[in-house]
């Protein structure tokens, strides 16, 4: 009985000490945190909500609401052009095809290279490992505009050298865009796959070695199957980032390589119309679904671990 009273008194004193040290967790402070969080989410999501809402606006402008309609989505799906449609759906589908081609190619390459980088960082022990870890985060930290300008300058120097040495004129195109997307996607894939490797039980690999499996057998039968959820999550994340990228693509694109974000930007130079909002809404839905699947795979892999 005495021990119970002492424990309750100790718990009450600890709670009182926490409240004195962190007064914002109770009362007015707690309300302030709630208000700040709500204001932050409103600031982030209000423009996106308005974009989605005005994609159903029955008017050519987005200045005022004139009623609810699906006609802008019908124009996109039926290939309407002219009249109220501000673009031909064939051009939009061509841009979408370019985005998918670049996305799949960049995702495949960045997933392959990012997985190898993650393996080397998680399992390797060699000089300079910390520096490689730091360099891995640079594409995540550096602003996209800086990446786009630096890559454009790099390819300009390379193309000038090729022209001077061989007389062949090289131009930006799908190759430059894919390389640019691989540059920043490798980091995201490596971070996701390395997190998966860090959560794996190392005793499984040790048990395989104790049972006579060599390095390759252990990798293909134990390590790789356990890595698959992380690899898929990283690939989906890389594909989403590649599909939505505008800045790097804008600086590295050439003739006939217009992707969907660049196509939408060209439409915005004229005016903002509900059909542009409809395209953006569809892109938002696709990106959200892909990111959700990626997070689901990561959570399921963590749960199994």
Secondary structure, 3 states (H helix, E strand, C coil): CHHHHHHHHHHHHHHHHHHHHCHHHCHHHHHHHHHHHHHHHHHHHHHHHHHHHHCCECCCCCCCCCCECCHHHHHHHHCCCECCECCCHHHHHHHHHHHHHHHHHHHHHHHHHHHHHHHHHHHCCCCCHHHHHHHHHHHHHCCHHHHHHHHHHHHHHHHHHHHHHHCCCCCCCHHHHHHHHHHHHHHHHHHHHHHHHHHCCHHHHHHHHHCCCCHHHHHHHHHHHHHHHHHHHHHHHHHHHHHHCCHHHHHHCCCCCCCHHHHHHHHHCCCCCHHHHHHHHHHHHHHHHHHHHHHHHHHHHHHHC
